[in-house]
Amino acid sequence: MPLRKKKCQRTQDGRPLRRWKIERLFAWLKNFRRLTSRWERYAVNFLGMVQLGCGLILLRHL
């Protein structure tokens, strides 16, 4: 049976190759004041704000 290559390739220091994309998204989300300090009382409202922030980031970078 032939060996299969791992799905998650890593860099020389052991980090995943696409990690920078996730870190960049979190950096962009920190520009939204409402997300950096959680003002929403309920988790559902906070999740909605995160989704709104991701949508705005997506629209900006298309």
ChimeraX commands (.cxc) that place a marker at each C-alpha (Angstrom):
marker #1 position 0.00,0.00,0.00 radius 0.5
marker #1 position 1.57,3.35,-1.00 radius 0.5
marker #1 position 2.16,6.01,1.63 radius 0.5
marker #1 position 0.07,9.15,1.41 radius 0.5
marker #1 position 1.45,12.59,1.98 radius 0.5
marker #1 position 0.21,14.49,5.02 radius 0.5
marker #1 position -2.56,16.96,4.25 radius 0.5
marker #1 position -1.18,19.69,6.48 radius 0.5
marker #1 position 2.28,20.59,5.26 radius 0.5
marker #1 position 4.49,22.48,7.65 radius 0.5
marker #1 position 7.34,24.96,7.42 radius 0.5
marker #1 position 10.85,24.24,8.69 radius 0.5
marker #1 position 10.02,25.43,12.20 radius 0.5
marker #1 position 6.86,23.31,12.41 radius 0.5
marker #1 position 4.14,25.90,11.77 radius 0.5
marker #1 position 1.39,25.22,9.21 radius 0.5
marker #1 position 2.00,26.79,5.79 radius 0.5
marker #1 position -1.22,28.82,5.67 radius 0.5
marker #1 position -1.01,30.16,9.21 radius 0.5
marker #1 position -0.25,33.70,8.03 radius 0.5
marker #1 position -3.70,33.97,6.42 radius 0.5
marker #1 position -5.45,33.34,9.73 radius 0.5
marker #1 position -3.14,35.71,11.61 radius 0.5
marker #1 position -3.78,38.42,9.01 radius 0.5
marker #1 position -7.57,37.98,9.41 radius 0.5
marker #1 position -7.30,38.38,13.19 radius 0.5
marker #1 position -5.18,41.51,12.70 radius 0.5
marker #1 position -7.83,42.98,10.41 radius 0.5
marker #1 position -10.59,42.09,12.88 radius 0.5
marker #1 position -8.75,43.99,15.60 radius 0.5
marker #1 position -9.39,47.19,13.63 radius 0.5
marker #1 position -13.07,46.93,14.60 radius 0.5
marker #1 position -13.45,48.56,18.00 radius 0.5
marker #1 position -16.55,46.60,18.84 radius 0.5
marker #1 position -14.68,43.30,18.45 radius 0.5
marker #1 position -11.51,44.19,20.37 radius 0.5
marker #1 position -13.43,44.94,23.54 radius 0.5
marker #1 position -16.45,42.67,23.75 radius 0.5
marker #1 position -19.40,44.92,24.50 radius 0.5
marker #1 position -22.12,42.43,23.63 radius 0.5
marker #1 position -23.76,40.70,26.53 radius 0.5
marker #1 position -24.72,37.56,24.61 radius 0.5
marker #1 position -22.43,35.28,22.64 radius 0.5
marker #1 position -24.90,35.18,19.74 radius 0.5
marker #1 position -24.66,38.94,19.32 radius 0.5
marker #1 position -20.87,38.81,19.46 radius 0.5
marker #1 position -20.81,36.07,16.81 radius 0.5
marker #1 position -23.02,38.24,14.61 radius 0.5
marker #1 position -20.57,41.13,14.96 radius 0.5
marker #1 position -17.66,38.84,14.06 radius 0.5
marker #1 position -19.54,37.68,10.97 radius 0.5
marker #1 position -20.33,41.27,10.03 radius 0.5
marker #1 position -16.67,42.20,10.44 radius 0.5
marker #1 position -15.57,39.27,8.26 radius 0.5
marker #1 position -18.10,40.29,5.63 radius 0.5
marker #1 position -16.81,43.86,5.58 radius 0.5
marker #1 position -13.23,42.63,5.28 radius 0.5
marker #1 position -14.26,40.39,2.40 radius 0.5
marker #1 position -15.96,43.29,0.60 radius 0.5
marker #1 position -12.92,45.52,1.04 radius 0.5
marker #1 position -10.48,43.02,-0.39 radius 0.5
marker #1 position -12.38,41.77,-3.41 radius 0.5
marker link #1:1,2 radius 0.2
marker link #1:2,3 radius 0.2
marker link #1:3,4 radius 0.2
marker link #1:4,5 radius 0.2
marker link #1:5,6 radius 0.2
marker link #1:6,7 radius 0.2
marker link #1:7,8 radius 0.2
marker link #1:8,9 radius 0.2
marker link #1:9,10 radius 0.2
marker link #1:10,11 radius 0.2
marker link #1:11,12 radius 0.2
marker link #1:12,13 radius 0.2
marker link #1:13,14 radius 0.2
marker link #1:14,15 radius 0.2
marker link #1:15,16 radius 0.2
marker link #1:16,17 radius 0.2
marker link #1:17,18 radius 0.2
marker link #1:18,19 radius 0.2
marker link #1:19,20 radius 0.2
marker link #1:20,21 radius 0.2
marker link #1:21,22 radius 0.2
marker link #1:22,23 radius 0.2
marker link #1:23,24 radius 0.2
marker link #1:24,25 radius 0.2
marker link #1:25,26 radius 0.2
marker link #1:26,27 radius 0.2
marker link #1:27,28 radius 0.2
marker link #1:28,29 radius 0.2
marker link #1:29,30 radius 0.2
marker link #1:30,31 radius 0.2
marker link #1:31,32 radius 0.2
marker link #1:32,33 radius 0.2
marker link #1:33,34 radius 0.2
marker link #1:34,35 radius 0.2
marker link #1:35,36 radius 0.2
marker link #1:36,37 radius 0.2
marker link #1:37,38 radius 0.2
marker link #1:38,39 radius 0.2
marker link #1:39,40 radius 0.2
marker link #1:40,41 radius 0.2
marker link #1:41,42 radius 0.2
marker link #1:42,43 radius 0.2
marker link #1:43,44 radius 0.2
marker link #1:44,45 radius 0.2
marker link #1:45,46 radius 0.2
marker link #1:46,47 radius 0.2
marker link #1:47,48 radius 0.2
marker link #1:48,49 radius 0.2
marker link #1:49,50 radius 0.2
marker link #1:50,51 radius 0.2
marker link #1:51,52 radius 0.2
marker link #1:52,53 radius 0.2
marker link #1:53,54 radius 0.2
marker link #1:54,55 radius 0.2
marker link #1:55,56 radius 0.2
marker link #1:56,57 radius 0.2
marker link #1:57,58 radius 0.2
marker link #1:58,59 radius 0.2
marker link #1:59,60 radius 0.2
marker link #1:60,61 radius 0.2
marker link #1:61,62 radius 0.2
view
